[in-house]
């Protein structure tokens, strides 16, 4: 099925989708900062360019968008147009996520994933998510995944 908008319009629309400094990411950063954690952003020297890096704790955090990373929640739905393209793209993103987490773990980093749906759902409590994250950072657990 053909796209319903012109290529120029589609390009403009897609250019508005950011890869960093997204609303969920900023919510997590503010919550961590208010709890006294200091971090680095988007460190390009590590696999996957973690969204938030806490070197003192050897923690790499990713704030994943449910659509782009194919999370099985109510915020993800395979598009009706160009379905094969989107399946391939999202499957590739998932494979990259797994590979990057494995590489970071092998290098001695603890990996945390916060899904967009944990922060976006109706009645979402960002403080509860941040408290859970802060508790994990202070612990010695290997990984955490916070979802809806």
C-alpha positions in Angstrom: 0.0 0.0 0.0 1.3 3.4 -0.9 2.2 6.0 1.7 -0.7 8.5 2.3 1.6 11.5 2.4 4.2 12.8 0.0 7.9 11.8 0.5 8.8 15.4 1.6 6.0 15.4 4.2 7.1 11.9 5.4 10.7 13.1 5.7 9.6 16.2 7.7 7.5 14.0 10.0 10.3 11.5 10.6 12.9 14.2 11.2 10.8 15.3 14.2 11.3 12.0 15.9 14.3 12.3 18.2 16.8 9.6 19.2 17.9 11.4 22.3 16.6 13.8 24.9 13.1 12.3 24.6 10.4 13.2 27.2 10.7 9.7 29.0 14.5 10.1 29.1 14.3 13.6 30.5 11.8 12.4 33.2 14.3 9.6 34.3 17.2 12.0 34.2 15.4 14.6 36.4 14.3 12.0 38.9 17.8 10.5 39.2 19.4 13.9 39.6 16.9 14.9 42.3 18.0 11.7 44.2 21.6 12.8 44.0 22.8 10.6 41.1 25.2 12.2 38.7 25.5 10.8 35.2 26.8 11.2 31.7 24.7 11.2 28.6 24.9 9.3 25.3 28.5 8.1 25.7 29.5 7.1 22.2 32.4 5.0 23.3 30.2 2.2 24.7 28.1 -0.3 22.7 24.6 1.1 22.0 25.4 4.6 23.3 23.5 4.3 26.6 21.1 7.1 27.3 22.3 7.5 30.8 25.6 6.3 32.2 26.5 6.3 35.9 30.3 5.5 35.8 30.6 5.5 39.6 28.1 2.5 39.8 29.1 0.9 36.5 25.5 1.3 35.3 24.3 1.9 31.7 20.7 2.8 31.3 18.5 2.7 28.2 15.2 4.4 28.0 13.4 2.5 25.2 10.5 3.8 23.2 7.9 1.0 23.0 7.3 1.4 19.3 10.9 1.6 18.1 12.1 -1.3 20.2 9.0 -3.5 19.7 7.8 -3.8 23.3 4.9 -6.1 23.8 2.5 -3.5 25.4 -0.5 -1.4 24.4 1.8 1.4 22.9 3.2 -0.9 20.2 1.3 -1.8 17.1 2.8 -2.9 13.8 1.9 -0.2 11.2 -0.6 -1.2 8.6 1.5 0.1 5.7 4.9 -1.3 4.8 4.5 -4.0 7.3 7.5 -6.0 6.2 9.8 -3.0 6.4 8.7 -2.2 9.9 8.9 -5.8 11.1 12.5 -6.0 9.8 13.5 -2.7 11.3 12.0 -3.5 14.7 13.5 -7.0 14.7 16.9 -5.5 13.9 16.5 -2.9 16.7 15.7 -5.8 19.2 18.7 -7.8 18.0 21.0 -4.7 18.4 19.5 -4.1 21.9 20.4 -7.7 23.0 23.8 -7.6 21.4 24.6 -4.2 23.1 23.4 -5.4 26.5 25.6 -8.5 26.2 28.6 -6.5 25.2 28.1 -4.0 28.1 27.7 -6.9 30.6 30.8 -8.6 29.3 32.7 -5.3 29.8 31.6 -5.2 33.5 28.6 -2.8 33.1 25.2 -3.4 34.7 22.4 -2.7 32.3 19.0 -1.2 33.0 16.1 -0.8 30.6 13.3 1.6 31.3 10.4 1.2 28.9 8.4 4.3 27.8 5.1 2.6 28.9 6.3 2.6 32.6 6.4 6.4 32.4 3.6 7.1 29.9 0.7 5.0 31.2 -2.3 6.7 32.8 -1.5 7.4 36.4 2.2 6.6 35.9 4.2 7.4 39.0 7.6 8.6 37.9 8.8 8.8 41.5 8.0 5.1 42.0 9.9 4.2 38.9 12.8 6.4 40.0 12.8 4.9 43.5 12.9 1.4 42.1 15.7 2.4 39.8 17.7 4.1 42.6 17.3 1.0 44.8 18.7 -1.2 41.9 21.6 1.2 41.2 22.7 1.0 44.9 22.3 -2.8 44.8 24.6 -5.4 43.2 22.0 -6.9 40.9 23.2 -7.4 37.3 20.2 -5.9 35.4 16.8 -4.4 35.6 13.9 -3.9 33.3 11.1 -1.5 34.3 7.9 -1.8 32.3 4.2 -1.0 32.5 
